[in-house]
Amino acid sequence: MGEPAELYATKSDYAYRTLREKILSGEFAPGAVLNQATLARTIGISTTPLREALRRLTSEGLVDLGAHRDAKVTELSGEEARDLFELRRSLDPLAVSLAAERRTRADIQNIREAVRGVEPLPANPAYVDLIAHRRFHVALYTASHNDLLIQTLDSLWDKADRYRRVGLQIDRDQAERDEKHAEHLGLVDAIVAGDAETASAIMLRHIDTSLGAKAASRLGAGPTATPRGI
């Protein structure tokens, strides 16, 4: 259940968070048409803040906003899933390597607090479980203290969130879920120890078997797929 609008700074932010959760949870499926008048009534706001929220979702690639009253949830793309995987495979190991070299005491505290929220994901995680998982990774790459890298990874995670739902459709046994959690703990240990090489190696392994990698494979454009135009 969503939180009341009064908890948000603006009605636009409330609409954005509400719609984004519905898209990422699959309640609004890829290709679904979103009538603005109906959405405004359902959420309990006017169309002006709603349209502002839809523009934000458009900038994240989650919605196509036409010139008329209807918006559309964007379709999932195997090529986009692969592109996101390839970028994260390059940038996430770099981020944790820098984090191991530059982390502060405050960073270490934030990372340790965040990892406590990411117990091994259940077979059918709730939206809140995925948010906790993202919060942990944000804590890791924020410790890189590279503003451009942080902004880039923020954008990649915005686009990649719903592809994780596709990855979750592929069965994962308890051993695999435990292994992913062990990697989380290993990342924390390496960053706290200042071991950039180990942090980078663990993250690379983590990305190679991530939900994003599974999504790219499931959608027919995995890391070893034939490049476009060939």
C-alpha positions in Angstrom: 0.0 0.0 0.0 1.3 3.5 -0.9 2.0 6.2 1.6 -0.4 9.1 2.0 0.3 12.2 -0.1 0.9 14.3 3.0 4.2 12.6 3.6 5.7 14.0 0.3 7.1 17.5 -0.3 4.9 18.0 -3.4 1.9 16.3 -5.1 4.1 15.8 -8.1 6.6 13.8 -6.0 3.8 11.7 -4.5 2.4 10.9 -8.0 5.9 10.1 -9.3 6.7 7.7 -6.4 3.2 6.1 -6.7 3.4 5.5 -10.4 7.0 4.4 -10.4 6.2 1.7 -7.8 3.3 0.5 -9.8 5.4 0.2 -12.9 8.3 -1.5 -11.2 6.1 -3.9 -9.4 4.4 -4.9 -12.6 1.0 -3.6 -11.6 1.3 -1.3 -14.7 2.6 -3.7 -17.3 4.9 -2.9 -20.2 2.7 -1.4 -23.0 -0.1 -0.4 -20.6 -1.9 2.8 -21.6 -2.3 5.3 -18.7 -5.1 7.7 -19.1 -4.2 10.9 -17.3 -7.7 11.9 -16.2 -8.2 8.4 -14.7 -4.8 8.4 -13.0 -5.4 11.8 -11.5 -8.7 10.7 -10.0 -7.3 7.4 -8.7 -4.3 9.1 -7.1 -6.3 12.0 -5.9 -4.4 14.9 -7.5 -4.9 17.3 -10.4 -3.5 16.7 -13.9 -0.8 19.3 -13.5 1.3 17.6 -10.9 0.5 14.3 -12.6 1.9 15.5 -15.9 5.1 16.6 -14.1 5.4 13.2 -12.6 5.0 11.6 -16.0 7.7 13.8 -17.4 10.1 12.5 -14.8 9.2 8.9 -15.6 9.7 9.7 -19.3 13.2 10.9 -18.5 13.9 7.6 -16.8 12.6 5.7 -19.9 9.7 4.2 -18.0 6.9 6.0 -19.8 6.2 7.4 -23.3 4.3 10.7 -22.9 2.6 11.7 -26.1 1.0 15.1 -27.0 -2.4 13.9 -26.0 -3.9 12.8 -22.6 -2.6 9.2 -22.6 0.8 8.0 -21.6 2.2 4.5 -22.2 4.4 2.3 -20.1 7.5 1.6 -22.3 8.1 -1.9 -23.5 10.9 -4.0 -22.2 13.8 -4.4 -24.7 16.4 -7.2 -24.8 18.9 -4.8 -26.3 18.4 -2.2 -23.6 18.8 -5.0 -20.9 22.0 -6.0 -22.5 23.2 -2.4 -22.8 22.5 -1.8 -19.1 24.3 -5.0 -18.2 27.4 -4.1 -20.2 27.6 -0.6 -18.7 27.1 -1.9 -15.1 29.7 -4.5 -15.7 32.2 -1.7 -16.4 31.1 0.9 -13.9 30.1 -1.0 -10.8 33.5 -2.6 -10.3 35.1 0.8 -10.8 32.8 2.4 -8.3 33.6 -0.2 -5.5 37.3 0.0 -6.3 37.2 3.8 -5.8 35.1 3.3 -2.7 37.7 1.0 -1.2 40.3 3.8 -1.7 38.2 6.8 -0.7 35.6 5.6 1.8 35.1 7.7 5.0 34.0 6.6 8.4 30.5 7.9 7.5 30.5 5.9 4.3 31.4 2.7 6.2 28.6 3.4 8.6 26.1 3.9 5.8 27.3 0.7 4.0 27.0 -1.4 7.2 23.5 0.0 7.9 22.4 -0.7 4.3 23.7 -4.3 4.2 21.6 -5.2 7.2 18.6 -4.5 5.1 19.5 -7.0 2.4 19.1 -10.4 3.8 19.0 -13.1 1.0 16.2 -12.1 -1.3 13.2 -14.5 -1.0 12.0 -16.3 -4.1 9.3 -13.7 -4.6 10.6 -10.5 -3.1 8.3 -7.6 -2.4 8.9 -4.1 -3.8 10.4 -3.1 -0.4 13.0 -5.9 -0.7 14.2 -4.5 -4.1 14.4 -1.0 -2.7 16.6 -2.2 0.2 18.8 -4.0 -2.4 19.2 -0.8 -4.4 19.8 1.2 -1.2 22.8 -1.0 -0.5 24.3 -0.6 -3.9 23.8 3.2 -3.8 25.7 3.2 -0.5 28.6 1.4 -2.2 28.9 3.6 -5.2 28.3 6.8 -3.3 31.5 6.0 -1.3 33.4 6.4 -4.6 33.1 10.2 -4.2 33.0 10.5 -8.0 30.0 12.7 -8.7 29.8 11.9 -12.4 30.0 8.2 -11.8 27.4 8.4 -9.1 25.0 10.3 -11.4 25.6 7.8 -14.2 24.9 4.8 -11.9 21.8 6.5 -10.5 20.5 6.8 -14.0 21.4 3.2 -14.9 19.7 1.8 -11.8 16.6 3.9 -12.7 16.4 2.2 -16.0 17.4 -1.3 -14.8 15.0 -1.6 -11.9 12.1 -3.2 -13.8 14.4 -5.5 -15.7 15.2 -7.1 -12.3 11.5 -8.3 -12.2 12.2 -10.2 -15.4 15.3 -11.8 -13.8 13.2 -12.8 -10.8 11.0 -14.9 -13.1 13.9 -17.3 -13.5 14.1 -19.8 -10.7 16.8 -19.3 -8.2 17.5 -21.9 -5.5 18.4 -21.1 -1.9 22.1 -21.7 -2.6 22.2 -19.1 -5.2 20.4 -16.5 -3.1 22.8 -17.3 -0.2 25.7 -16.8 -2.6 24.5 -13.4 -3.7 24.2 -12.4 0.0 27.7 -13.7 0.7 28.9 -11.4 -2.1 27.2 -8.5 -0.5 29.1 -9.2 2.7 32.3 -9.7 0.9 31.9 -6.3 -0.8 31.5 -4.7 2.6 34.6 -6.4 4.0 36.7 -5.5 1.0 35.7 -1.8 1.0 36.2 -1.5 4.8 39.6 -3.1 4.5 40.6 -0.8 1.6 41.1 -3.7 -0.7 40.2 -2.2 -4.1 41.2 -5.2 -6.1 39.1 -7.7 -4.2 36.1 -5.3 -4.1 36.3 -5.0 -7.9 36.6 -8.8 -8.5 33.6 -9.5 -6.2 31.5 -6.9 -7.9 32.3 -8.2 -11.4 31.2 -11.7 -10.3 28.1 -10.2 -8.7 27.1 -8.4 -11.9 27.8 -11.4 -14.1 25.2 -13.5 -12.2 22.9 -10.6 -11.4 19.1 -10.3 -12.1 20.0 -7.8 -14.9 22.2 -10.4 -16.6 19.4 -13.0 -16.3 16.9 -10.5 -17.7 19.1 -9.8 -20.8 19.4 -13.6 -21.4 15.6 -14.1 -20.8 14.8 -11.3 -23.3 17.1 -12.8 -26.0 19.9 -10.4 -25.9 22.4 -11.7 -23.3 26.0 -10.6 -23.0 27.1 -13.0 -25.8 24.4 -12.1 -28.2 25.3 -11.0 -31.8 25.8 -7.2 -31.9 23.3 -5.1 -33.6 23.9 -4.5 -37.3 25.7 -7.8 -37.9 
